[in-house]
Amino acid sequence: MRVFADRRTPNTTSDRAGAVFSPFRIEGHERAGQWTQRAYSVLSELAEREPAAGVSLTPLRELFFRRLDGDPWWAEFVRGYERQTTIPAGYADSVRAIVPRMNMRRYMPWLESRVLEFGGVLVDRRVPDLSSAFATGTQIVVNCSGLGAGTLANDTAVTPMRGQILHVRTGMSIPECIVEEGSGVRTTYVFPFEDYTVLGGTYERGETIEATDEAVLRGIVERCSAMLRACGYSGVEGLVRERLRDLAGLRPARVVGGVDEAVRLETERIGDNHWVIHNYGHGRAGVTLSWGCADDVAKRVAEIFEAL
């Protein structure tokens, strides 16, 4: 197996992700549900058995500006799910659950090491088109090119969605991850890790400049502070003791029918002996869908080999 990439950790968009398992970021149709449940299972197992992966389990509180009609579709498979009876001022509903959180500064290098451990080869190369990927005799190509799929797969639904976050050293004790229902281009979340805390964030559809904006970052800090105060935290003035990193990344969204995570996972046959398995368009839900989509891809590869 060879992996072609023009960027590797620590310079990928995934390195700049939050990143907490967020089932509420993806529509609950059948395949997404299966992918999400599988990813939750694998990531939870990594948290318990693979400390080098940088995955841990954390309480997550989700705050909503509207009253939920009922329990969300993912409530049945996450640990510790509960609908909150005490709702912070300014919100209409709240749920809690135990979910995996990924320290991406450890998780991404660990994933790369697993590729090498299983005999994979990492090639620092930009692929100009899918036909060039078959030039060395390869029969099966898995297209996980993210935003590059817009060109490689000629898919006009692919669009960047910029996210801006901060890594800070905080003077507060925050024993849970908290995320507020997104509104427009904004979403607000606080994700504490061992050596830094993530403050976010934005969903800026169509933005192509991979850079932060100081005014936006100040707004993120203000929104996070207000959310923590509403949740009853004291000492919020000490939220940012030190700014460690300001990060921006272009999420690979795929927009179809108003859905920003219209994932394309399907097999395309090219000629008699070439296949492309497309796996892109995960937008904000890349980590949440990752292992489930990977399982789907692996099954498709196996089916092609069996048919040869």
C-alpha positions in Angstrom: 0.0 0.0 0.0 1.3 3.5 -0.9 -0.2 6.7 0.4 0.4 9.7 -1.8 0.0 13.1 0.0 1.3 16.6 -0.6 1.0 17.3 3.2 1.7 15.2 6.2 1.4 15.7 9.9 1.7 18.2 11.5 0.7 20.3 8.4 -2.7 18.7 7.5 -6.1 20.2 8.1 -6.8 17.3 10.5 -3.9 18.4 12.7 -5.8 21.6 13.3 -9.1 19.9 14.3 -10.7 20.3 17.7 -11.2 17.3 18.0 -14.0 15.7 19.9 -16.3 13.0 18.7 -19.5 14.9 17.7 -22.4 12.7 16.4 -24.6 15.7 16.3 -22.5 17.1 13.4 -23.8 14.6 10.8 -27.2 13.7 9.5 -28.7 10.5 11.0 -29.3 8.6 7.8 -28.6 4.8 7.8 -25.0 4.7 6.5 -23.9 7.7 8.6 -25.4 6.1 11.7 -23.4 2.9 11.0 -20.2 4.8 10.3 -20.7 6.9 13.5 -21.3 4.0 15.7 -18.3 2.1 14.4 -16.0 5.1 14.9 -17.3 5.6 18.5 -16.5 1.9 19.3 -13.0 2.0 17.8 -12.1 5.4 19.3 -13.4 4.3 22.8 -11.3 1.2 22.5 -8.2 3.2 21.6 -8.8 5.4 24.7 -8.8 2.4 26.9 -6.0 0.3 25.3 -3.7 2.5 23.3 -2.4 5.4 25.4 0.1 6.4 22.6 -2.8 7.3 20.3 -3.7 10.4 22.4 -7.4 9.4 22.6 -9.3 9.8 25.9 -12.9 9.6 27.1 -14.5 12.8 28.4 -17.9 14.1 29.5 -19.4 16.3 26.7 -22.2 18.8 27.3 -24.1 20.0 24.2 -26.2 23.2 24.6 -29.1 24.0 22.3 -31.0 27.2 21.6 -34.1 25.3 20.7 -36.0 22.6 22.6 -35.3 19.1 21.2 -38.3 17.1 20.1 -36.8 13.9 21.7 -33.5 12.2 22.2 -31.1 12.4 19.3 -30.6 9.3 17.0 -27.1 8.6 18.5 -28.3 8.5 22.1 -28.6 4.7 22.1 -25.0 3.9 21.5 -23.0 6.5 23.4 -22.1 6.0 27.0 -23.6 7.9 29.8 -26.2 9.7 27.7 -28.7 11.9 29.6 -31.0 14.7 28.9 -30.3 17.6 31.3 -33.0 18.8 33.6 -31.2 22.0 34.6 -30.6 24.2 31.6 -28.2 27.1 31.7 -29.7 30.6 31.2 -30.0 31.5 27.5 -30.4 28.0 26.3 -33.5 25.8 25.6 -32.1 22.3 26.0 -29.0 20.3 26.9 -27.7 16.8 26.7 -24.6 15.0 28.1 -22.6 11.9 27.1 -19.2 10.3 27.4 -17.3 10.6 24.1 -13.8 10.2 22.8 -11.6 13.3 22.4 -8.5 13.2 20.3 -5.3 15.2 21.0 -4.5 15.7 17.3 -0.9 16.5 18.1 -0.5 12.9 19.2 -3.3 11.2 17.3 -2.1 12.1 13.8 1.5 11.0 14.3 0.2 7.7 15.8 -2.0 7.1 12.7 1.0 7.7 10.4 3.1 5.3 12.5 0.3 2.6 12.1 0.5 2.9 8.3 4.3 2.3 8.4 3.8 -0.6 10.9 1.5 -2.4 8.5 4.0 -2.1 5.7 2.6 1.0 4.0 4.8 3.5 2.2 4.3 7.3 2.5 5.0 9.2 -0.7 5.4 13.0 -0.5 3.7 13.7 -3.8 0.8 15.7 -5.3 -1.4 13.7 -7.5 -2.5 15.8 -10.5 -5.2 13.4 -11.7 -6.5 9.9 -10.9 -5.1 8.4 -14.1 -1.6 9.1 -12.9 -2.3 7.1 -9.8 -2.7 4.0 -12.0 0.4 4.6 -14.0 2.6 2.3 -11.8 0.3 -0.7 -12.2 -2.0 0.0 -9.3 -5.5 -1.5 -9.8 -7.3 0.0 -6.9 -7.1 3.7 -5.8 -8.8 5.0 -2.7 -9.6 8.7 -3.2 -9.4 10.3 0.2 -8.2 13.6 -1.2 -10.5 15.9 0.7 -10.7 19.3 -1.0 -8.6 17.9 -3.8 -11.6 15.7 -4.8 -13.1 18.8 -6.4 -10.5 18.5 -9.1 -9.6 14.8 -9.0 -13.2 13.6 -9.1 -14.5 16.7 -11.0 -17.0 17.2 -8.1 -18.5 20.7 -8.0 -20.2 19.9 -4.7 -16.8 20.0 -2.9 -16.2 23.3 -1.1 -13.9 24.6 1.6 -15.3 25.4 5.0 -12.7 27.3 7.1 -12.4 26.8 10.8 -10.5 29.0 13.2 -9.5 27.9 16.7 -7.1 28.8 19.5 -5.0 26.5 21.7 -4.5 28.2 25.1 -3.1 27.5 28.5 -5.9 28.2 30.9 -6.0 29.1 34.5 -9.4 27.5 35.0 -10.3 23.9 35.9 -12.7 22.7 33.2 -13.5 18.9 33.7 -15.8 18.6 30.7 -16.0 19.5 27.0 -18.8 22.0 26.2 -20.2 22.8 22.8 -23.0 25.2 21.8 -25.3 24.6 18.9 -23.9 26.4 15.9 -25.5 29.5 14.4 -24.5 30.7 11.0 -20.7 30.8 10.5 -20.1 30.5 14.3 -20.0 27.7 16.7 -18.7 27.9 20.3 -16.8 25.1 22.1 -14.3 24.5 24.8 -12.3 21.3 24.7 -9.8 20.8 27.5 -6.8 18.5 27.0 -3.8 17.6 29.2 -1.5 20.4 28.0 -3.8 22.8 26.2 -7.4 23.8 25.8 -9.1 24.3 22.5 -11.4 27.4 22.0 -13.5 27.5 18.9 -14.7 28.2 16.4 -16.1 29.0 13.0 -17.8 27.3 10.0 -16.9 29.7 7.1 -18.2 28.1 3.9 -16.4 29.0 0.7 -13.4 30.7 2.4 -10.2 29.7 0.7 -7.5 31.5 2.7 -6.0 29.3 5.3 -5.3 32.0 7.9 -6.7 33.3 11.1 -8.3 36.7 11.7 -7.4 38.4 15.0 -10.9 40.0 15.4 -12.5 36.6 14.9 -10.2 35.0 17.4 -11.1 37.7 20.0 -14.7 36.9 19.3 -14.2 33.2 19.9 -12.6 34.0 23.3 -15.6 36.2 24.2 -18.1 33.6 23.2 -16.4 30.9 25.1 -16.2 33.0 28.2 -19.9 33.8 28.0 -20.8 30.2 27.5 -18.7 29.1 30.5 -20.3 31.8 32.7 -23.8 30.6 31.7 -22.7 27.1 32.7 -21.9 28.3 36.2 -18.1 28.4 35.9 -16.2 31.0 38.0 -12.9 32.6 37.3 -13.7 33.0 33.6 -11.4 36.0 33.4 -8.5 33.4 33.7 -9.7 31.4 30.7 -6.7 32.5 28.6 -3.6 32.6 30.7 -1.4 32.1 27.6 -2.1 31.8 23.9 -0.2 28.9 22.5 -1.3 28.6 18.9 -3.8 30.2 16.5 -4.9 27.7 13.9 -7.0 27.8 10.7 -7.9 24.9 8.4 -10.1 24.4 5.4 -12.5 21.5 6.1 -13.4 19.4 3.0 -17.1 20.0 2.9 -19.4 18.5 0.3 -22.6 20.5 0.0 -25.7 18.8 -1.5 -29.2 19.8 -0.8 -28.2 22.1 2.0 -26.2 19.4 3.8 -22.5 20.3 4.4 -21.4 16.7 5.1 -22.9 14.9 2.0 -20.2 12.2 2.1 -19.4 10.4 -1.1 -18.4 6.8 -0.4 -18.8 4.7 -3.5 -16.9 2.5 -5.9 -16.3 3.6 -9.5 -15.0 1.2 -12.1 -12.7 2.7 -14.8 -12.2 0.5 -17.8 -11.8 -3.3 -17.3 -9.1 -3.4 -14.5 -9.2 -0.2 -12.6 -11.3 0.9 -9.6 -11.6 4.1 -7.6 -13.2 4.0 -4.2 -14.2 7.6 -3.4 -14.2 8.5 0.3 -14.5 12.3 0.8 -16.8 15.1 1.8 -16.8 14.7 5.5 -16.7 18.4 6.4 -17.0 18.9 10.1 -17.5 15.2 10.9 -14.2 13.7 9.7 -13.1 12.2 13.0 -16.6 11.2 13.9 -17.1 9.2 10.7 -13.5 8.1 10.2 -13.3 4.5 11.4 -16.7 3.6 10.1 -15.9 4.9 6.6 -12.5 3.2 6.7 -14.2 -0.2 7.4 -16.6 0.4 4.5 -13.6 1.2 2.2 -11.7 -2.0 3.4 -14.8 -4.1 2.6 -15.0 -2.7 -0.9 -11.3 -3.4 -1.5 -11.7 -7.0 -0.4 -14.8 -7.5 -2.6 -12.8 -6.2 -5.7 -9.9 -8.6 -4.9 -12.3 -11.5 -4.5 -13.8 -10.8 -7.9 -10.4 -10.6 -9.7 
